[in-house]
Amino acid sequence: MAGAHVIRGEGEPRKREETADLIVDAGRLMTGMLNDLLDHSKMEAGAMALEARDFELGEMARDTARFWTAPATEKGLTLDLVCDDQPVWLKGDPYRLRQIVNNLISNAIKFTPEGAIRIVAGAVSHGELRRLTLTVIDQGAGIAPEAMRRLFTPFAQGSAEVARTYGGTGLGLTVSRELARLMGGDLTVDSPPGQGAAFTLCVDLPEGQPTQAEDQGAVSAPTLTRRIKVLAVDDHEINRRTIALVLQPLDVDLTTASDGHVALLLLEDRPFDVVLMDVNMPGIDGNETTRRLRASGGLNADVPVIGFSAGTESEQVTACYAAGMTDWLAKPLEPKKLYEALNRATYAGARADAA
């Protein structure tokens, strides 16, 4: 918020980028803390659901390591990945596995003042399953015995100094171990005094089947020569303002609606190229609004609808597509992913018009 006030006050232009970085980092920290709190609550309530989908271990490990390369480099650290060159296909929840490894790498960067962080990924046959192991090794000061005892305790930090220096909820490792155990595995740590720490995720998973990467042609589709008409539907004013800000560089013709009823009236009245639809709204939600639009047979009955919500469980996403949405994005909306979704939608529309 301090950074936002600086920008609103139009401080020195050369400070803009630095201030924007501050806002982004603070937003990511807050989002991570909220996600940890929500996941911990779900698991305590027995409401956490896991996906079972095919994924390639090396690809997941390389993507995760790539994500952390810049933060490690900024701190003067090197990030080394050791992974089998041969494809290893598994069946499980790659999103949750990546969440665990993200927590481990984030902590390793946080507590390593210099040197290297090593990530070792592999899977060996274990009966009819494959035993997946992912180890993150840092060169920090290690974990003191008294801190080790409360390492996986909810809301506990390693020490008062750690809590003051780094903040956070103290939930990252707790959530990671709970996720590992929910998968039927475990998360363990080995940390000889003064010799860094090695966190190891171990879980048995079925062998997966190779799948083809999704066609990304629509992402790189050429920009259309005309302005596209976009209807953004969200019950929260801040979200509507955020969408408008994110879409500003695209120079779209933007109309906003505060609920599903208003959106349906607008969709009856004028043509749109794309609809951005919040899923969770009071009254009629985004899914029901989309169903009514598709059943209307009206002016925009076939318009591309991009749903977005904070609910990322597989059944929630499936319900959006079942309601007639053509695409889906997770909140908070990332500008790049929103641009790509708009590109997909307008590219598909252009192909339909040409046909």
VOBA-1610 file (N, C-alpha, C; in pm, whole numbers, padded with zeros to 5 digits, always signed):
BEGIN
Met+00083-00121+00000Met+00000+00000+00000Met+00086+00125+00000Ala+00199+00118+00071Ala+00289+00233+00071Ala+00338+00262-00070Gly+00373+00156-00143Gly+00419+00174-00281Gly+00311+00235-00368Ala+00186+00192-00350Ala+00075+00246-00429Ala+00057+00395-00400His+00072+00434-00275His+00059+00576-00241His+00170+00659-00303Val+00292+00601-00310Val+00404+00671-00373Val+00373+00697-00521Ile+00322+00593-00591Ile+00290+00608-00732Ile+00177+00708-00752Arg+00075+00701-00666Arg-00037+00794-00679Arg+00008+00938-00658Gly+00109+00954-00571Gly+00161+01088-00545Gly+00257+01135-00653Glu+00277+01051-00756Glu+00365+01084-00868Glu+00503+01129-00820Gly+00568+01036-00745Gly+00705+01062-00702Gly+00800+01061-00818Glu+00928+01052-00789Glu+01029+01056-00895Glu+01005+00944-00996Pro+01000+00976-01127Pro+00976+00873-01229Pro+01075+00757-01221Arg+01202+00786-01187Arg+01302+00679-01183Arg+01275+00581-01070Lys+01188+00619-00975Lys+01154+00529-00864Lys+01034+00441-00898Arg+00968+00466-01012Arg+00846+00394-01046Arg+00869+00243-01053Glu+00973+00202-01127Glu+00997+00059-01145Glu+01029-00008-01011Glu+01110+00057-00931Glu+01143+00003-00799Glu+01018-00010-00712Thr+00932+00091-00720Thr+00808+00089-00641Thr+00713-00019-00691Ala+00705-00034-00823Ala+00619-00139-00880Ala+00667-00277-00836Asp+00800-00297-00834Asp+00855-00425-00788Asp+00817-00450-00643Leu+00819-00345-00562Leu+00780-00358-00422Leu+00635-00405-00410Ile+00546-00345-00489Ile+00404-00381-00486Ile+00385-00526-00529Val+00453-00566-00638Val+00440-00704-00688Val+00490-00803-00583Asp+00606-00776-00523Asp+00661-00868-00422Asp+00569-00878-00300Ala+00517-00763-00258Ala+00427-00764-00143Ala+00298-00839-00175Gly+00249-00821-00297Gly+00127-00892-00338Gly+00148-01041-00343Arg+00263-01084-00393Arg+00294-01228-00397Arg+00306-01285-00257Leu+00371-01210-00168Leu+00384-01255-00029Leu+00246-01272+00034Met+00160-01173+00015Met+00026-01179+00073Met-00055-01293+00014Thr-00046-01310-00118Thr-00118-01420-00184Thr-00070-01555-00131Gly+00062-01570-00116Gly+00117-01694-00063Gly+00069-01722+00078Met+00065-01619+00162Met+00018-01636+00300Met-00129-01677+00303Leu-00210-01612+00220Leu-00353-01646+00215Leu-00374-01788+00165Asn-00299-01827+00062Asn-00311-01963+00010Asn-00274-02066+00115Asp-00166-02039+00192Asp-00127-02132+00299Asp-00238-02144+00403Leu-00296-02030+00442Leu-00404-02031+00541Leu-00525-02109+00491Leu-00564-02085+00365Leu-00679-02155+00307Leu-00653-02304+00294Asp-00534-02340+00246Asp-00502-02482+00232Asp-00499-02553+00367His-00441-02487+00468His-00436-02546+00602His-00578-02567+00655Ser-00664-02469+00634Ser-00804-02481+00679Ser-00875-02595+00607Lys-00853-02606+00476Lys-00916-02713+00398Lys-00874-02850+00449Met-00744-02865+00475Met-00695-02995+00519Met-00744-03029+00659Glu-00754-02927+00747Glu-00809-02952+00880Glu-00954-02996+00872Ala-01027-02943+00773Ala-01169-02977+00757Ala-01188-03103+00671Gly-01079-03162+00623Gly-01090-03280+00538Gly-01151-03249+00403Ala-01135-03124+00357Ala-01200-03082+00232Ala-01101-03061+00118Met-00976-03099+00136Met-00877-03082+00031Met-00889-03194-00070Ala-00903-03159-00197Ala-00914-03259-00304Ala-00787-03255-00390Leu-00741-03372-00431Leu-00623-03382-00515Leu-00662-03426-00655Glu-00587-03378-00754Glu-00609-03420-00892Glu-00528-03547-00921Ala-00567-03619-01024Ala-00489-03732-01073Ala-00476-03715-01223Arg-00361-03663-01266Arg-00340-03638-01408Arg-00197-03677-01446Asp-00178-03704-01573Asp-00046-03744-01622Asp+00045-03622-01632Phe+00171-03639-01587Phe+00269-03532-01600Phe+00407-03593-01612Glu+00498-03515-01669Glu+00635-03562-01688Glu+00723-03497-01581Leu+00791-03581-01503Leu+00867-03534-01387Leu+00972-03430-01424Gly+01051-03458-01527Gly+01158-03366-01565Gly+01105-03230-01606Glu+00996-03230-01682Glu+00937-03104-01726Glu+00890-03022-01606Met+00822-03089-01509Met+00776-03019-01390Met+00893-02963-01310Ala+00999-03045-01294Ala+01114-03001-01216Ala+01185-02884-01285Arg+01202-02892-01417Arg+01270-02783-01490Arg+01189-02655-01486Asp+01057-02665-01503Asp+00972-02545-01498Asp+00980-02479-01360Thr+00978-02561-01255Thr+00984-02508-01118Thr+01118-02441-01093Ala+01227-02506-01135Ala+01360-02448-01116Ala+01375-02318-01194Arg+01321-02317-01317Arg+01329-02197-01401Arg+01260-02078-01334Phe+01148-02105-01267Phe+01073-01999-01201Phe+01157-01931-01092Trp+01246-02008-01025Trp+01322-01955-00913Trp+01463-01910-00952Thr+01498-01921-01079Thr+01634-01885-01122Thr+01663-01737-01098Ala+01566-01650-01134Ala+01588-01505-01119Ala+01603-01465-00973Pro+01513-01506-00881Pro+01532-01470-00739Pro+01664-01521-00683Ala+01706-01642-00724Ala+01834-01694-00676Ala+01950-01611-00728Thr+01946-01577-00858Thr+02053-01497-00918Thr+02064-01360-00854Glu+01949-01300-00825Glu+01949-01167-00762Glu+02020-01169-00628Lys+02018-01284-00559Lys+02084-01296-00430Lys+02227-01346-00444Gly+02271-01370-00569Gly+02406-01418-00592Gly+02421-01568-00573Leu+02311-01642-00577Leu+02313-01786-00560Leu+02301-01857-00693Thr+02348-01981-00699Thr+02326-02063-00816Thr+02223-02170-00783Leu+02146-02207-00883Leu+02040-02306-00866Leu+02073-02424-00958Asp+02105-02540-00899Asp+02146-02657-00976Asp+02035-02763-00971Leu+01998-02811-01089Leu+01896-02917-01098Leu+01960-03045-01147Val+01937-03153-01072Val+01983-03286-01112Val+01859-03369-01139Cys+01842-03409-01266Cys+01721-03481-01306Cys+01754-03572-01424Asp+01690-03687-01428Asp+01712-03782-01537Asp+01673-03718-01671Asp+01758-03735-01772Asp+01728-03680-01904Asp+01615-03755-01974Gln+01596-03882-01937Gln+01490-03962-01999Gln+01354-03925-01939Pro+01249-03910-02021Pro+01116-03874-01969Pro+01065-03977-01868Val+01011-03927-01758Val+00950-04011-01656Val+00807-03964-01636Trp+00711-04044-01681Trp+00570-04005-01672Trp+00505-04065-01548Leu+00438-03978-01472Leu+00371-04018-01349Leu+00227-03969-01352Lys+00147-04023-01261Lys+00008-03980-01250Lys-00017-03931-01107Gly-00049-03804-01094Gly-00071-03745-00962Gly-00120-03603-00976Asp-00088-03521-00878Asp-00130-03381-00879Asp-00006-03292-00894Pro+00033-03258-01018Pro+00155-03179-01038Pro+00147-03039-00977Tyr+00024-02983-00971Tyr+00010-02850-00912Tyr+00050-02852-00764Arg+00000-02952-00690Arg+00031-02960-00547Arg+00176-03002-00523Leu+00229-03088-00610Leu+00370-03124-00598Leu+00458-03001-00617Arg+00423-02921-00717Arg+00500-02799-00743Arg+00487-02701-00627Gln+00368-02697-00565Gln+00349-02610-00449Gln+00446-02647-00337Ile+00463-02777-00313Ile+00556-02822-00210Ile+00699-02780-00244Val+00740-02809-00368Val+00878-02778-00408Val+00901-02626-00409Asn+00800-02549-00448Asn+00812-02403-00442Asn+00841-02356-00300Asn+00769-02413-00204Asn+00793-02377-00063Asn+00935-02410-00021Leu+00983-02526-00063Leu+01118-02570-00023Leu+01225-02482-00087Ile+01210-02450-00216Ile+01310-02366-00283Ile+01306-02224-00226Ser+01186-02173-00202Ser+01173-02039-00145Ser+01246-02030-00011Asn+01228-02131+00075Asn+01297-02131+00204Asn+01448-02144+00185Ala+01490-02227+00089Ala+01633-02246+00066Ala+01699-02115+00024Ile+01634-02041-00065Ile+01687-01911-00107Ile+01689-01814+00010Lys+01583-01817+00087Lys+01570-01725+00201Lys+01683-01745+00302Phe+01720-01870+00330Phe+01813-01898+00439Phe+01955-01930+00393Thr+01983-01915+00264Thr+02119-01938+00213Thr+02184-01804+00178Pro+02284-01762+00253Pro+02346-01632+00225Pro+02434-01632+00101Glu+02498-01747+00072Glu+02584-01758-00046Glu+02601-01905-00083Gly+02642-01926-00209Gly+02666-02063-00251Gly+02562-02112-00350Ala+02524-02238-00335Ala+02434-02301-00433Ala+02319-02373-00364Ile+02211-02384-00436Ile+02096-02463-00393Ile+02080-02575-00495Arg+02069-02696-00445Arg+02064-02814-00534Arg+01927-02878-00526Ile+01870-02907-00643Ile+01741-02975-00651Ile+01764-03108-00721Val+01728-03218-00654Val+01748-03351-00710Val+01612-03417-00725Ala+01578-03457-00848Ala+01448-03518-00875Ala+01467-03652-00943Gly+01391-03752-00900Gly+01401-03883-00962Gly+01283-03971-00923Ala+01267-04080-00994Ala+01160-04175-00964Ala+01208-04315-01002Val+01195-04409-00908Val+01238-04547-00933Val+01118-04639-00915Ser+01125-04755-00975Ser+01016-04852-00963Ser+01005-04899-00818His+00881-04910-00771His+00855-04955-00634His+00728-05041-00638Gly+00748-05170-00664Gly+00632-05256-00686Gly+00563-05216-00815Glu+00433-05195-00806Glu+00357-05153-00924Glu+00356-05001-00941Leu+00421-04929-00848Leu+00422-04784-00850Leu+00562-04733-00880Arg+00574-04600-00889Arg+00704-04533-00902Arg+00724-04448-00777Arg+00838-04464-00712Arg+00868-04384-00593Arg+00936-04253-00635Leu+00863-04146-00623Leu+00912-04012-00658Leu+00984-03952-00537Thr+01104-03903-00559Thr+01175-03828-00456Thr+01221-03695-00513Leu+01196-03589-00440Leu+01239-03454-00475Leu+01309-03395-00353Thr+01437-03365-00368Thr+01515-03314-00256Thr+01568-03174-00288Val+01553-03083-00193Val+01607-02947-00207Val+01713-02929-00098Ile+01837-02903-00141Ile+01951-02894-00048Ile+02005-02752-00050Asp+02014-02690+00067Asp+02068-02553+00073Asp+02203-02553+00143Gln+02269-02436+00144Gln+02398-02418+00211Gln+02386-02312+00319Gly+02271-02314+00387Gly+02250-02221+00497Gly+02318-02268+00624Ala+02279-02208+00736Ala+02342-02239+00865Ala+02288-02366+00927Gly+02189-02428+00862Gly+02130-02547+00921Gly+02020-02511+01019Ile+01959-02614+01075Ile+01846-02594+01166Ile+01885-02642+01304Ala+01875-02553+01402Ala+01909-02588+01539Ala+01814-02695+01592Pro+01862-02782+01684Pro+01776-02890+01736Pro+01645-02841+01795Glu+01649-02727+01868Glu+01524-02677+01928Glu+01426-02628+01822Ala+01480-02573+01710Ala+01393-02530+01600Ala+01339-02649+01523Met+01420-02755+01512Met+01379-02875+01440Met+01252-02935+01500Arg+01239-02927+01632Arg+01125-02989+01700Arg+00993-02924+01663Arg+00996-02794+01626Arg+00871-02726+01594Arg+00864-02684+01446Leu+00950-02747+01365Leu+00962-02708+01224Leu+00831-02722+01148Phe+00756-02828+01175Phe+00632-02853+01102Phe+00508-02820+01185Thr+00527-02736+01289Thr+00415-02695+01374Thr+00346-02573+01312Pro+00213-02575+01298Pro+00144-02460+01237Pro+00171-02330+01312Phe+00192-02224+01236Phe+00210-02088+01287Phe+00335-02071+01372Ala+00429-02166+01362Ala+00554-02155+01439Ala+00668-02124+01344Gln+00755-02030+01384Gln+00875-01999+01308Gln+00994-02064+01378Gly+01106-02074+01305Gly+01224-02136+01363Gly+01272-02066+01488Ser+01261-01932+01490Ser+01301-01854+01607Ser+01234-01719+01597Ala+01241-01643+01709Ala+01183-01509+01709Ala+01256-01420+01608Glu+01387-01443+01592Glu+01464-01363+01496Glu+01419-01391+01353Val+01393-01518+01322Val+01344-01554+01189Val+01209-01489+01163Ala+01121-01493+01263Ala+00988-01433+01247Ala+00998-01283+01221Arg+01089-01216+01293Arg+01103-01072+01274Arg+01164-01040+01137Thr+01262-01119+01095Thr+01335-01090+00972Thr+01256-01122+00848Tyr+01187-01238+00848Tyr+01125-01287+00725Tyr+00973-01281+00725Gly+00911-01266+00841Gly+00765-01261+00846Gly+00704-01393+00804Gly+00583-01386+00746Gly+00514-01506+00702Gly+00427-01565+00812Thr+00355-01672+00776Thr+00261-01733+00870Thr+00322-01850+00946Gly+00436-01902+00900Gly+00489-02024+00959Gly+00412-02146+00916Leu+00338-02135+00805Leu+00253-02245+00759Leu+00311-02319+00639Gly+00410-02262+00571Gly+00459-02319+00446Gly+00500-02465+00458Leu+00586-02496+00556Leu+00632-02634+00573Leu+00520-02723+00625Thr+00434-02668+00711Thr+00322-02746+00763Thr+00231-02790+00650Val+00193-02695+00565Val+00106-02726+00451Val+00175-02825+00358Ser+00305-02807+00335Ser+00378-02895+00245Ser+00378-03039+00297Arg+00403-03056+00427Arg+00401-03193+00481Arg+00260-03252+00478Glu+00161-03169+00510Glu+00023-03219+00507Glu-00017-03262+00365Leu+00026-03185+00265Leu-00002-03223+00126Leu+00068-03353+00091Ala+00195-03365+00132Ala+00270-03488+00104Ala+00201-03609+00165Arg+00155-03596+00289Arg+00089-03708+00356Arg-00049-03735+00296Leu-00115-03631+00248Leu-00244-03650+00180Leu-00225-03734+00054Met-00108-03721-00008Met-00076-03800-00127Met-00029-03941-00092Gly-00017-03969+00039Gly+00032-04100+00081Gly+00183-04105+00098Gly+00249-03989+00094Gly+00393-03982+00111Gly+00432-03907+00236Asp+00548-03843+00234Asp+00593-03767+00350Asp+00697-03664+00307Leu+00719-03568+00394Leu+00823-03467+00376Leu+00913-03472+00497Thr+01042-03499+00475Thr+01136-03512+00585Thr+01251-03414+00567Val+01329-03396+00676Val+01441-03302+00670Val+01562-03363+00740Asp+01679-03335+00684Asp+01806-03374+00744Asp+01892-03249+00750Ser+01939-03213+00870Ser+02015-03088+00883Ser+02120-03101+00993Pro+02240-03152+00957Pro+02350-03152+01054Pro+02386-03008+01092Pro+02415-02979+01217Pro+02445-02842+01260Pro+02552-02776+01173Gly+02520-02658+01121Gly+02615-02580+01043Gly+02640-02630+00903Gln+02562-02727+00857Gln+02586-02784+00724Gln+02466-02773+00632Gly+02383-02674+00652Gly+02268-02657+00565Gly+02157-02755+00596Ala+02059-02762+00508Ala+01943-02849+00529Ala+01905-02914+00398Ala+01856-03038+00408Ala+01808-03111+00290Ala+01666-03158+00319Phe+01569-03102+00245Phe+01429-03141+00259Phe+01395-03239+00147Thr+01335-03351+00181Thr+01305-03454+00082Thr+01157-03489+00083Leu+01095-03474-00034Leu+00958-03518-00056Leu+00963-03657-00117Cys+00890-03752-00059Cys+00887-03888-00109Cys+00742-03935-00117Val+00701-03979-00235Val+00563-04024-00253Val+00558-04129-00365Asp+00477-04232-00344Asp+00458-04336-00445Asp+00341-04301-00535Leu+00366-04300-00666Leu+00263-04262-00762Leu+00253-04367-00874Pro+00134-04381-00933Pro+00121-04471-01048Pro+00200-04416-01167Glu+00236-04506-01256Glu+00303-04463-01379Glu+00202-04392-01468Gly+00244-04282-01529Gly+00154-04205-01614Gly+00172-04238-01760Gln+00084-04182-01841Gln+00088-04200-01986Gln+00133-04070-02053Pro+00222-04079-02152Pro+00265-03957-02221Pro+00147-03884-02284Thr+00146-03755-02271Thr+00042-03672-02331Thr+00108-03566-02418Gln+00034-03520-02516Gln+00086-03416-02605Gln+00062-03280-02544Ala+00158-03190-02564Ala+00140-03053-02517Ala+00025-02988-02591Glu-00047-02900-02521Glu-00158-02831-02584Glu-00108-02738-02694Asp-00188-02725-02799Asp-00153-02636-02910Asp-00152-02492-02861Gln-00038-02426-02874Gln-00026-02287-02828Gln-00036-02188-02942Gly-00085-02234-03061Gly-00091-02145-03177Gly-00171-02020-03152Ala-00281-02033-03075Ala-00368-01918-03054Ala-00298-01808-02976Val-00201-01846-02891Val-00133-01745-02810Val-00055-01649-02897Ser+00002-01701-03005Ser+00084-01616-03090Ser+00008-01566-03213Ala-00125-01570-03206Ala-00205-01524-03320Ala-00181-01375-03344Pro-00191-01330-03469Pro-00169-01188-03497Pro-00275-01100-03432Thr-00235-00979-03399Thr-00329-00884-03341Thr-00431-00842-03446Leu-00560-00841-03407Leu-00664-00803-03501Leu-00659-00654-03529Thr-00700-00616-03648Thr-00689-00476-03689Thr-00796-00388-03625Arg-00903-00448-03573Arg-01009-00367-03513Arg-01007-00378-03361Arg-01065-00280-03297Arg-01079-00286-03152Arg-01184-00392-03117Ile-01153-00475-03017Ile-01251-00575-02977Ile-01338-00520-02865Lys-01463-00564-02864Lys-01560-00523-02763Lys-01562-00628-02652Val-01528-00585-02531Val-01517-00676-02417Val-01617-00637-02309Leu-01690-00736-02258Leu-01777-00716-02143Leu-01713-00785-02024Ala-01683-00711-01917Ala-01624-00767-01796Ala-01729-00767-01686Val-01758-00886-01632Val-01864-00902-01532Val-01801-00941-01398Asp-01815-00854-01298Asp-01762-00882-01165Asp-01840-00799-01064Asp-01876-00861-00951Asp-01959-00789-00854Asp-01877-00692-00769His-01745-00697-00775His-01663-00610-00690His-01603-00497-00772Glu-01623-00375-00726Glu-01575-00257-00799Glu-01424-00258-00817Ile-01350-00299-00714Ile-01204-00302-00723Ile-01160-00397-00835Asn-01228-00512-00845Asn-01192-00607-00951Asn-01222-00550-01090Arg-01334-00478-01102Arg-01367-00418-01231Arg-01264-00312-01269Arg-01222-00234-01172Arg-01120-00132-01198Arg-00986-00196-01234Thr-00956-00309-01169Thr-00831-00380-01199Thr-00831-00432-01341Ile-00943-00491-01383Ile-00953-00542-01521Ile-00935-00428-01621Ala-00999-00315-01593Ala-00987-00200-01682Ala-00841-00155-01693Leu-00770-00155-01579Leu-00630-00113-01579Leu-00543-00209-01659Val-00568-00340-01640Val-00489-00442-01709Val-00514-00439-01860Leu-00638-00409-01900Leu-00673-00409-02042Leu-00637-00278-02112Gln-00599-00177-02035Gln-00572-00046-02093Gln-00470-00050-02208Pro-00360-00125-02195Pro-00262-00127-02305Pro-00316-00186-02435Leu-00424-00266-02427Leu-00478-00329-02547Leu-00575-00240-02622Asp-00616-00130-02559Asp-00709-00035-02622Asp-00837-00105-02667Val-00896-00185-02576Val-01021-00253-02609Val-01139-00160-02580Asp-01254-00190-02638Asp-01378-00119-02609Asp-01442-00194-02492Leu-01422-00144-02368Leu-01460-00218-02248Leu-01591-00168-02189Thr-01680-00262-02159Thr-01803-00236-02085Thr-01800-00325-01961Thr-01846-00275-01847Thr-01846-00355-01725Thr-01988-00374-01673Ala-02007-00484-01602Ala-02136-00514-01539Ala-02110-00563-01398Ser-02197-00525-01304Ser-02176-00556-01163Ser-02239-00687-01120Asp-02322-00749-01203Asp-02378-00880-01169Asp-02430-00949-01295Gly-02475-01072-01278Gly-02520-01151-01392Gly-02642-01095-01461His-02736-01039-01383His-02858-00984-01442His-02825-00867-01535Val-02741-00776-01487Val-02701-00661-01569Val-02627-00710-01694Ala-02542-00811-01677Ala-02466-00864-01791Ala-02559-00919-01898Leu-02661-00994-01859Leu-02753-01052-01957Leu-02831-00944-02033Leu-02867-00836-01962Leu-02936-00726-02030Leu-02844-00661-02134Leu-02718-00640-02098Leu-02622-00582-02191Leu-02598-00675-02310Leu-02593-00805-02284Leu-02568-00902-02390Leu-02687-00915-02485Glu-02805-00880-02438Glu-02922-00876-02526Glu-02922-00753-02615Asp-02853-00648-02568Asp-02866-00516-02631Asp-02763-00488-02739Arg-02639-00539-02724Arg-02533-00503-02818Arg-02435-00620-02835Pro-02365-00625-02947Pro-02272-00736-02971Pro-02140-00717-02895Phe-02082-00828-02852Phe-01950-00827-02788Phe-01864-00934-02854Asp-01731-00913-02849Asp-01637-01012-02902Asp-01595-01113-02797Val-01589-01069-02670Val-01544-01155-02560Val-01616-01111-02433Val-01647-01209-02346Val-01701-01180-02214Val-01605-01234-02109Leu-01565-01150-02013Leu-01487-01194-01898Leu-01584-01212-01782Met-01598-01332-01730Met-01705-01364-01637Met-01651-01412-01502Asp-01674-01334-01398Asp-01642-01380-01262Asp-01735-01496-01228Val-01681-01601-01169Val-01762-01719-01140Val-01846-01699-01014Asn-01785-01647-00909Asn-01853-01636-00780Asn-01913-01497-00762Met-02044-01487-00784Met-02115-01361-00768Met-02246-01388-00696Pro-02295-01290-00619Pro-02426-01306-00556Pro-02538-01302-00660Gly-02656-01347-00623Gly-02766-01351-00720Gly-02747-01471-00809Ile-02727-01448-00938Ile-02692-01558-01027Ile-02542-01553-01052Asp-02477-01665-01029Asp-02330-01665-01042Asp-02288-01672-01189Gly-02157-01675-01210Gly-02107-01674-01347Gly-02147-01796-01428Asn-02151-01913-01363Asn-02192-02034-01434Asn-02337-02025-01482Glu-02427-01980-01393Glu-02568-01970-01430Glu-02589-01861-01536Thr-02516-01750-01523Thr-02524-01644-01623Thr-02484-01697-01760Thr-02376-01776-01764Thr-02330-01833-01891Thr-02432-01931-01948Arg-02489-02015-01861Arg-02590-02110-01907Arg-02709-02037-01971Arg-02755-01931-01906Arg-02869-01854-01959Arg-02833-01787-02091Leu-02708-01738-02100Leu-02663-01676-02225Leu-02664-01778-02338Arg-02608-01895-02313Arg-02601-01998-02417Arg-02741-02043-02461Ala-02834-02049-02365Ala-02970-02097-02397Ala-03056-01989-02460Ser-03010-01863-02458Ser-03094-01752-02504Ser-03116-01753-02655Gly-03017-01804-02730Gly-03026-01798-02875Gly-03017-01658-02930Gly-02973-01565-02846Gly-02972-01424-02884Gly-02846-01380-02953Leu-02826-01249-02951Leu-02718-01182-03023Leu-02580-01238-02989Asn-02557-01267-02861Asn-02424-01310-02816Asn-02423-01454-02764Ala-02517-01534-02809Ala-02530-01670-02755Ala-02403-01753-02773Asp-02325-01723-02877Asp-02204-01800-02905Asp-02075-01725-02875Val-02085-01611-02807Val-01966-01531-02780Val-01870-01608-02687Pro-01737-01599-02708Pro-01643-01662-02615Pro-01658-01604-02473Val-01665-01692-02374Val-01676-01650-02234Val-01555-01704-02159Ile-01475-01612-02103Ile-01358-01649-02024Ile-01395-01635-01877Gly-01404-01746-01807Gly-01437-01742-01665Gly-01312-01717-01581Phe-01329-01659-01464Phe-01216-01643-01372Phe-01267-01650-01228Ser-01189-01717-01144Ser-01228-01730-01002Ser-01108-01770-00920Ala-01123-01756-00787Ala-01019-01802-00695Ala-01034-01949-00664Gly-01147-02008-00703Gly-01169-02151-00681Gly-01100-02232-00787Thr-00990-02301-00751Thr-00908-02369-00850Thr-00920-02521-00844Glu-01010-02574-00760Glu-01027-02718-00755Glu-01078-02769-00890Ser-01037-02890-00927Ser-01068-02941-01060Ser-01219-02946-01087Glu-01299-02982-00984Glu-01444-02989-01007Glu-01504-02851-01030Gln-01444-02747-00968Gln-01494-02611-00989Gln-01464-02564-01131Val-01344-02594-01179Val-01307-02556-01316Val-01391-02633-01417Thr-01411-02762-01390Thr-01494-02845-01480Thr-01635-02790-01489Ala-01689-02741-01375Ala-01825-02685-01375Ala-01835-02562-01464Cys-01728-02484-01471Cys-01727-02364-01557Cys-01740-02404-01704Tyr-01661-02503-01744Tyr-01668-02547-01884Tyr-01803-02612-01913Ala-01856-02687-01816Ala-01987-02751-01835Ala-02097-02648-01852Ala-02081-02530-01791Ala-02181-02424-01803Ala-02176-02355-01939Gly-02069-02379-02015Gly-02059-02320-02148Gly-01945-02221-02165Met-01858-02207-02062Met-01744-02117-02076Met-01642-02179-02171Thr-01573-02093-02245Thr-01476-02142-02344Thr-01333-02140-02291Asp-01309-02071-02180Asp-01175-02062-02123Asp-01190-02029-01975Trp-01081-02044-01900Trp-01086-02019-01756Trp-00951-01971-01707Leu-00952-01874-01612Leu-00830-01821-01553Leu-00845-01818-01401Ala-00732-01832-01331Ala-00734-01826-01185Ala-00714-01683-01139Lys-00781-01647-01030Lys-00755-01520-00963Lys-00640-01539-00865Pro-00559-01433-00840Pro-00565-01303-00905Pro-00520-01311-01051Leu-00588-01233-01136Leu-00559-01236-01279Leu-00417-01187-01308Glu-00343-01267-01382Glu-00210-01225-01428Glu-00226-01163-01566Pro-00177-01041-01588Pro-00195-00975-01718Pro-00155-01061-01836Lys-00039-01128-01830Lys+00008-01208-01943Lys-00093-01318-01977Lys-00143-01387-01875Lys-00237-01496-01900Lys-00371-01444-01951Leu-00413-01326-01903Leu-00536-01266-01954Leu-00519-01228-02101Tyr-00405-01169-02136Tyr-00380-01133-02276Tyr-00382-01257-02364Glu-00320-01364-02315Glu-00316-01488-02393Glu-00457-01544-02413Ala-00539-01538-02307Ala-00677-01588-02316Ala-00759-01504-02415Leu-00739-01373-02412Leu-00809-01286-02508Leu-00762-01317-02650Asn-00635-01343-02664Asn-00580-01377-02796Asn-00641-01507-02847Arg-00652-01607-02757Arg-00714-01733-02796Arg-00858-01712-02839Ala-00930-01631-02761Ala-01072-01609-02789Ala-01094-01536-02922Thr-01016-01431-02944Thr-01034-01354-03067Thr-00983-01432-03188Tyr-00879-01513-03169Tyr-00826-01595-03278Tyr-00929-01699-03319Ala-00995-01763-03219Ala-01099-01861-03249Ala-01216-01794-03319Gly-01251-01672-03272Gly-01362-01598-03335Gly-01331-01562-03478Ala-01206-01522-03503Ala-01166-01485-03639Ala-01172-01606-03733Arg-01130-01724-03681Arg-01136-01846-03762Arg-01281-01883-03794Ala-01371-01865-03691Ala-01513-01897-03713Ala-01573-01805-03818Asp-01536-01675-03812Asp-01591-01579-03911Asp-01543-01614-04052Ala-01415-01656-04060Ala-01358-01689-04191Ala-01427-01813-04249Ala-01458-01908-04160Ala-01526-02029-04206Ala-01668-01998-04252
//
